[in-house]
Amino acid sequence: MPAKRELTMRQIRQMLRLARDGVSAREIGRTLGVARSTIQDNLKRASTAGLAWPLAGDLTDAVLEQRLFAHAGVRRLPPAS
């Protein structure tokens, strides 16, 4: 089951910019009106996806969403013996 996206792509871009500027997850959450844990989760997703501010100019919202949430909720099976 795909992860529930709680932030808009615009908020995710703002979150990445603020994080790059050294703003804490708690303060980013206050700015965007969401929980600190939501920010921490999305920052972790961005890091795992290799995303950081500034994003490439041609990175569309659809591609950004795909990179952040494509594998959410997918359970990996152990390799066959």
Distance bins in CASP14 RR format, pairs under 12 A and 6 or more apart:
PFRMAT RR
TARGET T0000
AUTHOR 0000-0000-0000
RMODE 2
METHOD distances of the structure
MODEL  1
1 69 0 0 0 0 0 1 0 0 0 0 0
1 71 0 0 0 0 0 1 0 0 0 0 0
1 72 0 0 0 0 1 0 0 0 0 0 0
1 73 1 0 1 0 0 0 0 0 0 0 0
1 74 0 0 0 0 1 0 0 0 0 0 0
1 75 0 0 0 0 0 1 0 0 0 0 0
2 65 0 0 0 0 0 1 0 0 0 0 0
2 66 0 0 0 0 0 1 0 0 0 0 0
2 68 0 0 0 0 0 1 0 0 0 0 0
2 69 1 0 0 1 0 0 0 0 0 0 0
2 70 0 0 0 0 1 0 0 0 0 0 0
2 71 0 0 0 0 1 0 0 0 0 0 0
2 72 1 0 1 0 0 0 0 0 0 0 0
2 73 1 0 0 1 0 0 0 0 0 0 0
2 74 0 0 0 0 1 0 0 0 0 0 0
3 38 0 0 0 0 0 1 0 0 0 0 0
3 41 0 0 0 0 1 0 0 0 0 0 0
3 42 0 0 0 0 1 0 0 0 0 0 0
3 44 0 0 0 0 0 1 0 0 0 0 0
3 45 0 0 0 0 1 0 0 0 0 0 0
3 65 0 0 0 0 0 1 0 0 0 0 0
3 68 0 0 0 0 1 0 0 0 0 0 0
3 69 1 0 1 0 0 0 0 0 0 0 0
3 70 0 0 0 0 1 0 0 0 0 0 0
3 71 0 0 0 0 1 0 0 0 0 0 0
3 72 1 1 0 0 0 0 0 0 0 0 0
3 73 1 0 0 1 0 0 0 0 0 0 0
3 74 0 0 0 0 1 0 0 0 0 0 0
4 38 0 0 0 0 0 1 0 0 0 0 0
4 41 0 0 0 0 0 1 0 0 0 0 0
4 42 0 0 0 0 0 1 0 0 0 0 0
4 69 0 0 0 0 1 0 0 0 0 0 0
4 72 0 0 0 0 1 0 0 0 0 0 0
4 73 0 0 0 0 0 1 0 0 0 0 0
5 11 0 0 0 0 1 0 0 0 0 0 0
5 12 0 0 0 0 1 0 0 0 0 0 0
5 34 0 0 0 0 0 1 0 0 0 0 0
5 38 0 0 0 0 0 1 0 0 0 0 0
5 41 0 0 0 0 0 1 0 0 0 0 0
5 42 0 0 0 0 1 0 0 0 0 0 0
5 45 0 0 0 0 1 0 0 0 0 0 0
5 61 0 0 0 0 0 1 0 0 0 0 0
5 64 0 0 0 0 0 1 0 0 0 0 0
5 65 1 0 0 1 0 0 0 0 0 0 0
5 66 0 0 0 0 0 1 0 0 0 0 0
5 68 1 0 0 1 0 0 0 0 0 0 0
5 69 1 0 0 1 0 0 0 0 0 0 0
5 70 0 0 0 0 0 1 0 0 0 0 0
5 72 0 0 0 0 1 0 0 0 0 0 0
6 12 0 0 0 0 1 0 0 0 0 0 0
6 15 0 0 0 0 0 1 0 0 0 0 0
6 29 0 0 0 0 0 1 0 0 0 0 0
6 32 0 0 0 0 1 0 0 0 0 0 0
6 33 0 0 0 0 0 1 0 0 0 0 0
6 34 1 0 0 1 0 0 0 0 0 0 0
6 35 0 0 0 0 1 0 0 0 0 0 0
6 37 0 0 0 0 0 1 0 0 0 0 0
6 38 1 0 1 0 0 0 0 0 0 0 0
6 39 0 0 0 0 1 0 0 0 0 0 0
6 41 0 0 0 0 1 0 0 0 0 0 0
6 42 0 0 0 0 1 0 0 0 0 0 0
6 45 0 0 0 0 0 1 0 0 0 0 0
6 68 0 0 0 0 0 1 0 0 0 0 0
6 69 0 0 0 0 0 1 0 0 0 0 0
7 13 0 0 0 0 1 0 0 0 0 0 0
7 14 0 0 0 0 1 0 0 0 0 0 0
7 15 1 0 0 1 0 0 0 0 0 0 0
7 16 0 0 0 0 0 1 0 0 0 0 0
7 28 0 0 0 0 0 1 0 0 0 0 0
7 29 0 0 0 0 1 0 0 0 0 0 0
7 31 0 0 0 0 0 1 0 0 0 0 0
7 32 1 0 0 1 0 0 0 0 0 0 0
7 33 0 0 0 0 1 0 0 0 0 0 0
7 34 1 0 0 1 0 0 0 0 0 0 0
7 35 0 0 0 0 0 1 0 0 0 0 0
7 38 1 0 0 1 0 0 0 0 0 0 0
7 39 0 0 0 0 1 0 0 0 0 0 0
7 41 0 0 0 0 1 0 0 0 0 0 0
7 42 1 0 0 1 0 0 0 0 0 0 0
7 43 0 0 0 0 0 1 0 0 0 0 0
7 45 0 0 0 0 0 1 0 0 0 0 0
7 46 0 0 0 0 0 1 0 0 0 0 0
7 61 0 0 0 0 0 1 0 0 0 0 0
7 64 0 0 0 0 0 1 0 0 0 0 0
7 65 0 0 0 0 0 1 0 0 0 0 0
7 68 0 0 0 0 1 0 0 0 0 0 0
7 69 0 0 0 0 0 1 0 0 0 0 0
8 14 0 0 0 0 1 0 0 0 0 0 0
8 15 0 0 0 0 0 1 0 0 0 0 0
8 32 0 0 0 0 1 0 0 0 0 0 0
8 33 0 0 0 0 0 1 0 0 0 0 0
8 34 0 0 0 0 0 1 0 0 0 0 0
8 42 0 0 0 0 0 1 0 0 0 0 0
8 61 0 0 0 0 1 0 0 0 0 0 0
8 64 0 0 0 0 0 1 0 0 0 0 0
8 65 0 0 0 0 0 1 0 0 0 0 0
9 15 0 0 0 0 0 1 0 0 0 0 0
9 16 0 0 0 0 0 1 0 0 0 0 0
9 42 0 0 0 0 0 1 0 0 0 0 0
9 46 0 0 0 0 0 1 0 0 0 0 0
9 51 0 0 0 0 0 1 0 0 0 0 0
9 55 0 0 0 0 0 1 0 0 0 0 0
9 59 0 0 0 0 1 0 0 0 0 0 0
9 60 0 0 0 0 1 0 0 0 0 0 0
9 61 1 0 1 0 0 0 0 0 0 0 0
9 62 0 0 0 0 1 0 0 0 0 0 0
9 63 0 0 0 0 0 1 0 0 0 0 0
9 64 1 0 1 0 0 0 0 0 0 0 0
9 65 1 0 0 1 0 0 0 0 0 0 0
9 66 0 0 0 0 0 1 0 0 0 0 0
9 67 0 0 0 0 0 1 0 0 0 0 0
9 68 0 0 0 0 1 0 0 0 0 0 0
9 69 0 0 0 0 0 1 0 0 0 0 0
10 16 0 0 0 0 0 1 0 0 0 0 0
10 17 0 0 0 0 0 1 0 0 0 0 0
10 32 0 0 0 0 1 0 0 0 0 0 0
10 61 0 0 0 0 1 0 0 0 0 0 0
10 64 0 0 0 0 0 1 0 0 0 0 0
10 65 0 0 0 0 0 1 0 0 0 0 0
11 17 0 0 0 0 0 1 0 0 0 0 0
11 18 0 0 0 0 0 1 0 0 0 0 0
11 28 0 0 0 0 1 0 0 0 0 0 0
11 29 0 0 0 0 1 0 0 0 0 0 0
11 31 0 0 0 0 1 0 0 0 0 0 0
11 32 1 0 1 0 0 0 0 0 0 0 0
11 33 0 0 0 0 1 0 0 0 0 0 0
11 34 1 0 0 1 0 0 0 0 0 0 0
11 38 0 0 0 0 1 0 0 0 0 0 0
11 39 0 0 0 0 1 0 0 0 0 0 0
11 42 0 0 0 0 1 0 0 0 0 0 0
11 61 0 0 0 0 0 1 0 0 0 0 0
11 64 0 0 0 0 0 1 0 0 0 0 0
11 68 0 0 0 0 0 1 0 0 0 0 0
12 18 0 0 0 0 0 1 0 0 0 0 0
12 19 0 0 0 0 0 1 0 0 0 0 0
12 28 0 0 0 0 0 1 0 0 0 0 0
12 32 0 0 0 0 1 0 0 0 0 0 0
12 34 0 0 0 0 0 1 0 0 0 0 0
12 38 0 0 0 0 0 1 0 0 0 0 0
12 39 0 0 0 0 1 0 0 0 0 0 0
12 41 0 0 0 0 0 1 0 0 0 0 0
12 42 1 0 0 1 0 0 0 0 0 0 0
12 43 0 0 0 0 1 0 0 0 0 0 0
12 45 0 0 0 0 1 0 0 0 0 0 0
12 46 1 0 0 1 0 0 0 0 0 0 0
12 49 0 0 0 0 0 1 0 0 0 0 0
12 51 0 0 0 0 1 0 0 0 0 0 0
12 53 0 0 0 0 0 1 0 0 0 0 0
12 55 0 0 0 0 1 0 0 0 0 0 0
12 59 0 0 0 0 0 1 0 0 0 0 0
12 61 0 0 0 0 1 0 0 0 0 0 0
12 64 1 0 0 1 0 0 0 0 0 0 0
12 65 0 0 0 0 1 0 0 0 0 0 0
12 67 0 0 0 0 0 1 0 0 0 0 0
12 68 1 0 0 1 0 0 0 0 0 0 0
12 69 0 0 0 0 0 1 0 0 0 0 0
13 19 0 0 0 0 0 1 0 0 0 0 0
13 20 0 0 0 0 0 1 0 0 0 0 0
13 32 0 0 0 0 0 1 0 0 0 0 0
13 42 0 0 0 0 0 1 0 0 0 0 0
13 46 0 0 0 0 0 1 0 0 0 0 0
13 51 0 0 0 0 1 0 0 0 0 0 0
13 52 0 0 0 0 0 1 0 0 0 0 0
13 53 1 0 0 1 0 0 0 0 0 0 0
13 54 0 0 0 0 1 0 0 0 0 0 0
13 55 1 0 0 1 0 0 0 0 0 0 0
13 56 0 0 0 0 0 1 0 0 0 0 0
13 57 0 0 0 0 0 1 0 0 0 0 0
13 59 0 0 0 0 1 0 0 0 0 0 0
13 60 0 0 0 0 0 1 0 0 0 0 0
13 61 0 0 0 0 1 0 0 0 0 0 0
13 64 1 0 0 1 0 0 0 0 0 0 0
13 65 0 0 0 0 0 1 0 0 0 0 0
13 68 0 0 0 0 0 1 0 0 0 0 0
14 20 0 0 0 0 0 1 0 0 0 0 0
14 21 0 0 0 0 0 1 0 0 0 0 0
14 23 0 0 0 0 0 1 0 0 0 0 0
14 28 0 0 0 0 1 0 0 0 0 0 0
14 29 0 0 0 0 0 1 0 0 0 0 0
14 31 1 0 0 1 0 0 0 0 0 0 0
14 32 1 0 0 1 0 0 0 0 0 0 0
14 33 0 0 0 0 0 1 0 0 0 0 0
14 34 0 0 0 0 0 1 0 0 0 0 0
14 39 0 0 0 0 0 1 0 0 0 0 0
14 42 0 0 0 0 0 1 0 0 0 0 0
14 53 0 0 0 0 1 0 0 0 0 0 0
14 55 0 0 0 0 0 1 0 0 0 0 0
15 21 0 0 0 0 0 1 0 0 0 0 0
15 22 0 0 0 0 0 1 0 0 0 0 0
15 23 0 0 0 0 1 0 0 0 0 0 0
15 24 0 0 0 0 0 1 0 0 0 0 0
15 25 0 0 0 0 1 0 0 0 0 0 0
15 27 0 0 0 0 0 1 0 0 0 0 0
15 28 1 0 1 0 0 0 0 0 0 0 0
15 29 0 0 0 0 1 0 0 0 0 0 0
15 30 0 0 0 0 0 1 0 0 0 0 0
15 31 0 0 0 0 1 0 0 0 0 0 0
15 32 1 0 0 1 0 0 0 0 0 0 0
15 33 0 0 0 0 0 1 0 0 0 0 0
15 34 0 0 0 0 1 0 0 0 0 0 0
15 36 0 0 0 0 0 1 0 0 0 0 0
15 38 0 0 0 0 1 0 0 0 0 0 0
15 39 1 0 0 1 0 0 0 0 0 0 0
15 40 0 0 0 0 0 1 0 0 0 0 0
15 41 0 0 0 0 0 1 0 0 0 0 0
15 42 1 0 0 1 0 0 0 0 0 0 0
15 43 1 0 0 1 0 0 0 0 0 0 0
15 44 0 0 0 0 0 1 0 0 0 0 0
15 45 0 0 0 0 0 1 0 0 0 0 0
15 46 0 0 0 0 1 0 0 0 0 0 0
15 47 0 0 0 0 0 1 0 0 0 0 0
15 51 0 0 0 0 0 1 0 0 0 0 0
15 52 0 0 0 0 0 1 0 0 0 0 0
15 53 0 0 0 0 1 0 0 0 0 0 0
15 55 0 0 0 0 0 1 0 0 0 0 0
15 64 0 0 0 0 0 1 0 0 0 0 0
15 68 0 0 0 0 0 1 0 0 0 0 0
16 22 0 0 0 0 0 1 0 0 0 0 0
16 23 0 0 0 0 0 1 0 0 0 0 0
16 28 0 0 0 0 1 0 0 0 0 0 0
16 32 0 0 0 0 0 1 0 0 0 0 0
16 39 0 0 0 0 0 1 0 0 0 0 0
16 42 0 0 0 0 1 0 0 0 0 0 0
16 43 1 0 0 1 0 0 0 0 0 0 0
16 45 0 0 0 0 0 1 0 0 0 0 0
16 46 1 0 0 1 0 0 0 0 0 0 0
16 47 0 0 0 0 0 1 0 0 0 0 0
16 49 0 0 0 0 0 1 0 0 0 0 0
16 50 0 0 0 0 0 1 0 0 0 0 0
16 51 1 0 0 1 0 0 0 0 0 0 0
16 52 1 0 0 1 0 0 0 0 0 0 0
16 53 1 0 1 0 0 0 0 0 0 0 0
16 54 0 0 0 0 1 0 0 0 0 0 0
16 55 1 0 0 1 0 0 0 0 0 0 0
16 59 0 0 0 0 0 1 0 0 0 0 0
16 64 0 0 0 0 1 0 0 0 0 0 0
16 68 0 0 0 0 0 1 0 0 0 0 0
17 23 0 0 0 0 1 0 0 0 0 0 0
17 28 0 0 0 0 1 0 0 0 0 0 0
17 31 0 0 0 0 0 1 0 0 0 0 0
17 32 0 0 0 0 0 1 0 0 0 0 0
17 43 0 0 0 0 0 1 0 0 0 0 0
17 46 0 0 0 0 0 1 0 0 0 0 0
17 51 0 0 0 0 0 1 0 0 0 0 0
17 52 0 0 0 0 0 1 0 0 0 0 0
17 53 1 0 1 0 0 0 0 0 0 0 0
17 54 1 0 0 1 0 0 0 0 0 0 0
17 55 0 0 0 0 1 0 0 0 0 0 0
18 24 0 0 0 0 1 0 0 0 0 0 0
18 25 0 0 0 0 1 0 0 0 0 0 0
18 26 0 0 0 0 0 1 0 0 0 0 0
18 27 1 0 0 1 0 0 0 0 0 0 0
18 28 1 0 1 0 0 0 0 0 0 0 0
18 29 0 0 0 0 1 0 0 0 0 0 0
18 30 0 0 0 0 0 1 0 0 0 0 0
18 31 1 0 0 1 0 0 0 0 0 0 0
18 32 0 0 0 0 1 0 0 0 0 0 0
18 39 0 0 0 0 1 0 0 0 0 0 0
18 42 0 0 0 0 0 1 0 0 0 0 0
18 43 0 0 0 0 0 1 0 0 0 0 0
18 53 0 0 0 0 1 0 0 0 0 0 0
19 25 1 0 0 1 0 0 0 0 0 0 0
19 26 0 0 0 0 0 1 0 0 0 0 0
19 27 0 0 0 0 0 1 0 0 0 0 0
19 28 1 0 0 1 0 0 0 0 0 0 0
19 29 0 0 0 0 0 1 0 0 0 0 0
19 31 0 0 0 0 0 1 0 0 0 0 0
19 32 0 0 0 0 0 1 0 0 0 0 0
19 39 0 0 0 0 1 0 0 0 0 0 0
19 40 0 0 0 0 0 1 0 0 0 0 0
19 42 0 0 0 0 1 0 0 0 0 0 0
19 43 1 0 1 0 0 0 0 0 0 0 0
19 44 0 0 0 0 0 1 0 0 0 0 0
19 46 0 0 0 0 1 0 0 0 0 0 0
19 47 0 0 0 0 1 0 0 0 0 0 0
19 51 0 0 0 0 0 1 0 0 0 0 0
19 52 0 0 0 0 1 0 0 0 0 0 0
19 53 1 0 0 1 0 0 0 0 0 0 0
20 28 0 0 0 0 0 1 0 0 0 0 0
20 43 0 0 0 0 0 1 0 0 0 0 0
20 46 0 0 0 0 0 1 0 0 0 0 0
20 47 0 0 0 0 0 1 0 0 0 0 0
20 51 0 0 0 0 0 1 0 0 0 0 0
20 52 1 0 0 1 0 0 0 0 0 0 0
20 53 1 0 1 0 0 0 0 0 0 0 0
20 54 1 0 0 1 0 0 0 0 0 0 0
20 55 0 0 0 0 0 1 0 0 0 0 0
21 27 0 0 0 0 0 1 0 0 0 0 0
21 28 0 0 0 0 1 0 0 0 0 0 0
21 31 0 0 0 0 0 1 0 0 0 0 0
21 52 0 0 0 0 0 1 0 0 0 0 0
21 53 0 0 0 0 1 0 0 0 0 0 0
21 54 0 0 0 0 0 1 0 0 0 0 0
22 28 0 0 0 0 1 0 0 0 0 0 0
22 43 0 0 0 0 0 1 0 0 0 0 0
22 53 0 0 0 0 0 1 0 0 0 0 0
23 29 0 0 0 0 1 0 0 0 0 0 0
23 30 0 0 0 0 1 0 0 0 0 0 0
23 31 1 0 0 1 0 0 0 0 0 0 0
23 32 0 0 0 0 0 1 0 0 0 0 0
23 36 0 0 0 0 0 1 0 0 0 0 0
23 39 0 0 0 0 1 0 0 0 0 0 0
23 43 0 0 0 0 0 1 0 0 0 0 0
23 53 0 0 0 0 0 1 0 0 0 0 0
24 30 0 0 0 0 1 0 0 0 0 0 0
24 31 0 0 0 0 0 1 0 0 0 0 0
24 36 0 0 0 0 1 0 0 0 0 0 0
24 39 0 0 0 0 1 0 0 0 0 0 0
24 40 0 0 0 0 0 1 0 0 0 0 0
24 43 0 0 0 0 0 1 0 0 0 0 0
25 31 0 0 0 0 0 1 0 0 0 0 0
25 32 0 0 0 0 0 1 0 0 0 0 0
25 34 0 0 0 0 0 1 0 0 0 0 0
25 35 0 0 0 0 1 0 0 0 0 0 0
25 36 1 0 1 0 0 0 0 0 0 0 0
25 37 0 0 0 0 1 0 0 0 0 0 0
25 38 0 0 0 0 1 0 0 0 0 0 0
25 39 1 0 1 0 0 0 0 0 0 0 0
25 40 1 0 1 0 0 0 0 0 0 0 0
25 41 0 0 0 0 1 0 0 0 0 0 0
25 42 0 0 0 0 1 0 0 0 0 0 0
25 43 1 0 0 1 0 0 0 0 0 0 0
25 44 0 0 0 0 0 1 0 0 0 0 0
26 32 0 0 0 0 0 1 0 0 0 0 0
26 33 0 0 0 0 0 1 0 0 0 0 0
26 34 0 0 0 0 0 1 0 0 0 0 0
26 35 0 0 0 0 1 0 0 0 0 0 0
26 36 1 0 1 0 0 0 0 0 0 0 0
26 37 0 0 0 0 0 1 0 0 0 0 0
26 38 0 0 0 0 0 1 0 0 0 0 0
26 39 1 0 0 1 0 0 0 0 0 0 0
26 40 0 0 0 0 1 0 0 0 0 0 0
27 33 0 0 0 0 0 1 0 0 0 0 0
27 34 0 0 0 0 0 1 0 0 0 0 0
27 36 0 0 0 0 1 0 0 0 0 0 0
27 39 0 0 0 0 1 0 0 0 0 0 0
28 34 0 0 0 0 1 0 0 0 0 0 0
28 35 0 0 0 0 0 1 0 0 0 0 0
28 36 0 0 0 0 1 0 0 0 0 0 0
28 37 0 0 0 0 0 1 0 0 0 0 0
28 38 0 0 0 0 1 0 0 0 0 0 0
28 39 1 0 1 0 0 0 0 0 0 0 0
28 40 0 0 0 0 1 0 0 0 0 0 0
28 41 0 0 0 0 0 1 0 0 0 0 0
28 42 0 0 0 0 1 0 0 0 0 0 0
28 43 0 0 0 0 1 0 0 0 0 0 0
29 35 1 0 0 1 0 0 0 0 0 0 0
29 36 1 0 1 0 0 0 0 0 0 0 0
29 37 0 0 0 0 1 0 0 0 0 0 0
29 38 1 0 0 1 0 0 0 0 0 0 0
29 39 1 0 1 0 0 0 0 0 0 0 0
29 40 0 0 0 0 1 0 0 0 0 0 0
29 41 0 0 0 0 0 1 0 0 0 0 0
29 42 0 0 0 0 0 1 0 0 0 0 0
29 43 0 0 0 0 0 1 0 0 0 0 0
30 36 0 0 0 0 1 0 0 0 0 0 0
30 38 0 0 0 0 0 1 0 0 0 0 0
30 39 0 0 0 0 1 0 0 0 0 0 0
31 39 0 0 0 0 1 0 0 0 0 0 0
32 38 0 0 0 0 1 0 0 0 0 0 0
32 39 1 0 0 1 0 0 0 0 0 0 0
32 42 0 0 0 0 1 0 0 0 0 0 0
32 43 0 0 0 0 0 1 0 0 0 0 0
33 39 0 0 0 0 1 0 0 0 0 0 0
34 40 0 0 0 0 0 1 0 0 0 0 0
34 41 0 0 0 0 0 1 0 0 0 0 0
34 42 0 0 0 0 1 0 0 0 0 0 0
35 41 0 0 0 0 1 0 0 0 0 0 0
35 42 0 0 0 0 0 1 0 0 0 0 0
36 42 0 0 0 0 0 1 0 0 0 0 0
36 43 0 0 0 0 0 1 0 0 0 0 0
37 43 0 0 0 0 0 1 0 0 0 0 0
37 44 0 0 0 0 0 1 0 0 0 0 0
38 44 0 0 0 0 0 1 0 0 0 0 0
38 45 0 0 0 0 0 1 0 0 0 0 0
39 45 0 0 0 0 0 1 0 0 0 0 0
39 46 0 0 0 0 0 1 0 0 0 0 0
40 46 0 0 0 0 0 1 0 0 0 0 0
40 47 0 0 0 0 0 1 0 0 0 0 0
41 47 0 0 0 0 0 1 0 0 0 0 0
41 48 0 0 0 0 0 1 0 0 0 0 0
41 68 0 0 0 0 0 1 0 0 0 0 0
41 69 0 0 0 0 0 1 0 0 0 0 0
41 72 0 0 0 0 1 0 0 0 0 0 0
42 48 0 0 0 0 0 1 0 0 0 0 0
42 49 0 0 0 0 0 1 0 0 0 0 0
42 51 0 0 0 0 0 1 0 0 0 0 0
42 64 0 0 0 0 0 1 0 0 0 0 0
42 65 0 0 0 0 0 1 0 0 0 0 0
42 68 1 0 0 1 0 0 0 0 0 0 0
42 69 0 0 0 0 1 0 0 0 0 0 0
42 72 0 0 0 0 0 1 0 0 0 0 0
43 49 0 0 0 0 0 1 0 0 0 0 0
43 50 0 0 0 0 0 1 0 0 0 0 0
43 51 0 0 0 0 1 0 0 0 0 0 0
43 52 0 0 0 0 1 0 0 0 0 0 0
43 53 0 0 0 0 0 1 0 0 0 0 0
43 68 0 0 0 0 0 1 0 0 0 0 0
44 50 0 0 0 0 0 1 0 0 0 0 0
44 51 0 0 0 0 0 1 0 0 0 0 0
44 68 0 0 0 0 0 1 0 0 0 0 0
44 72 0 0 0 0 0 1 0 0 0 0 0
45 51 0 0 0 0 1 0 0 0 0 0 0
45 64 0 0 0 0 0 1 0 0 0 0 0
45 65 0 0 0 0 0 1 0 0 0 0 0
45 66 0 0 0 0 0 1 0 0 0 0 0
45 67 0 0 0 0 1 0 0 0 0 0 0
45 68 1 0 1 0 0 0 0 0 0 0 0
45 69 1 0 0 1 0 0 0 0 0 0 0
45 70 0 0 0 0 0 1 0 0 0 0 0
45 71 0 0 0 0 1 0 0 0 0 0 0
45 72 1 0 0 1 0 0 0 0 0 0 0
45 73 0 0 0 0 0 1 0 0 0 0 0
46 52 1 0 0 1 0 0 0 0 0 0 0
46 53 0 0 0 0 1 0 0 0 0 0 0
46 55 0 0 0 0 1 0 0 0 0 0 0
46 59 0 0 0 0 0 1 0 0 0 0 0
46 64 0 0 0 0 1 0 0 0 0 0 0
46 65 0 0 0 0 0 1 0 0 0 0 0
46 67 0 0 0 0 1 0 0 0 0 0 0
46 68 1 0 0 1 0 0 0 0 0 0 0
46 69 0 0 0 0 0 1 0 0 0 0 0
47 53 0 0 0 0 0 1 0 0 0 0 0
47 67 0 0 0 0 0 1 0 0 0 0 0
47 68 0 0 0 0 0 1 0 0 0 0 0
48 67 0 0 0 0 1 0 0 0 0 0 0
48 68 0 0 0 0 1 0 0 0 0 0 0
48 69 0 0 0 0 0 1 0 0 0 0 0
48 70 0 0 0 0 0 1 0 0 0 0 0
48 71 0 0 0 0 1 0 0 0 0 0 0
48 72 0 0 0 0 0 1 0 0 0 0 0
49 55 0 0 0 0 0 1 0 0 0 0 0
49 59 0 0 0 0 0 1 0 0 0 0 0
49 63 0 0 0 0 0 1 0 0 0 0 0
49 64 0 0 0 0 1 0 0 0 0 0 0
49 65 0 0 0 0 0 1 0 0 0 0 0
49 66 0 0 0 0 1 0 0 0 0 0 0
49 67 1 0 1 0 0 0 0 0 0 0 0
49 68 1 0 1 0 0 0 0 0 0 0 0
49 69 0 0 0 0 1 0 0 0 0 0 0
49 70 0 0 0 0 1 0 0 0 0 0 0
49 71 0 0 0 0 1 0 0 0 0 0 0
49 72 0 0 0 0 0 1 0 0 0 0 0
50 56 0 0 0 0 0 1 0 0 0 0 0
50 59 0 0 0 0 0 1 0 0 0 0 0
50 64 0 0 0 0 0 1 0 0 0 0 0
50 67 1 0 0 1 0 0 0 0 0 0 0
50 68 0 0 0 0 1 0 0 0 0 0 0
51 59 0 0 0 0 1 0 0 0 0 0 0
51 63 0 0 0 0 0 1 0 0 0 0 0
51 64 1 0 0 1 0 0 0 0 0 0 0
51 65 0 0 0 0 0 1 0 0 0 0 0
51 66 0 0 0 0 0 1 0 0 0 0 0
51 67 1 0 0 1 0 0 0 0 0 0 0
51 68 1 0 0 1 0 0 0 0 0 0 0
51 69 0 0 0 0 0 1 0 0 0 0 0
52 59 0 0 0 0 0 1 0 0 0 0 0
52 67 0 0 0 0 0 1 0 0 0 0 0
53 59 0 0 0 0 0 1 0 0 0 0 0
53 64 0 0 0 0 0 1 0 0 0 0 0
55 61 0 0 0 0 0 1 0 0 0 0 0
55 63 0 0 0 0 1 0 0 0 0 0 0
55 64 1 0 0 1 0 0 0 0 0 0 0
55 67 0 0 0 0 0 1 0 0 0 0 0
55 68 0 0 0 0 0 1 0 0 0 0 0
56 63 0 0 0 0 1 0 0 0 0 0 0
56 64 0 0 0 0 1 0 0 0 0 0 0
56 67 0 0 0 0 0 1 0 0 0 0 0
57 63 0 0 0 0 0 1 0 0 0 0 0
57 64 0 0 0 0 0 1 0 0 0 0 0
58 64 0 0 0 0 0 1 0 0 0 0 0
59 65 0 0 0 0 0 1 0 0 0 0 0
59 66 0 0 0 0 0 1 0 0 0 0 0
59 67 0 0 0 0 1 0 0 0 0 0 0
59 68 0 0 0 0 0 1 0 0 0 0 0
60 66 0 0 0 0 1 0 0 0 0 0 0
60 67 0 0 0 0 0 1 0 0 0 0 0
61 67 0 0 0 0 0 1 0 0 0 0 0
61 68 0 0 0 0 0 1 0 0 0 0 0
61 69 0 0 0 0 0 1 0 0 0 0 0
62 68 0 0 0 0 0 1 0 0 0 0 0
62 69 0 0 0 0 0 1 0 0 0 0 0
62 70 0 0 0 0 0 1 0 0 0 0 0
63 69 0 0 0 0 0 1 0 0 0 0 0
63 70 0 0 0 0 0 1 0 0 0 0 0
64 70 0 0 0 0 0 1 0 0 0 0 0
65 72 0 0 0 0 0 1 0 0 0 0 0
66 72 0 0 0 0 0 1 0 0 0 0 0
END
